[in-house]
């Protein structure tokens, strides 16, 4: 169902694109496949939003690497996309958890810091950054991020739980 939703979202994006933009994109990049379709490859605009949609669909299906590639493509097109930054940070966090690699957690932290710089009121980004920092044993910095997430969204249960755990470790 998620793939169908993503596909429908891409079709909607394609059909809402101005004809001149589609023609210019097709002329600029030539034939390409998008989700296996030459048609979609021609009519779907090359935008960060489209790659974010695709990355989110891949992530919902548990395909972490294709999701990461989609979010990276979004950032190549729009480096200041807070959604793509946050999504890539979350993917790096998932990769770190799966592989238990500090470098993945540090990569997640870097992406999430950039996401926060672009969208400072994102409680989710602060919480995710806290998780990444806690994963590399920087508990004090993690607690500060969890605290900020709770300030931004006092009803954010996961951030409250994470803050409680981090504060317990600091005692």
Buried (B, 14 or more C-beta within 10 A) or exposed (E): EEEEEBBEBBBEBBEEBEEEEBEEBBEEEEEBEBBEBEEBBBBBBBBBBBBBBBBBBBBBEEBBEBBBBBBBBBBEBBEEBBBBBBBBBBBBBBBBBEEEBEEBBBBBBBBBBBBBEBBEEBBBBBBBBBBBBBBBEBBEBBBBBBBBBBEBBEEBEBBBEBBEBBEEEEE
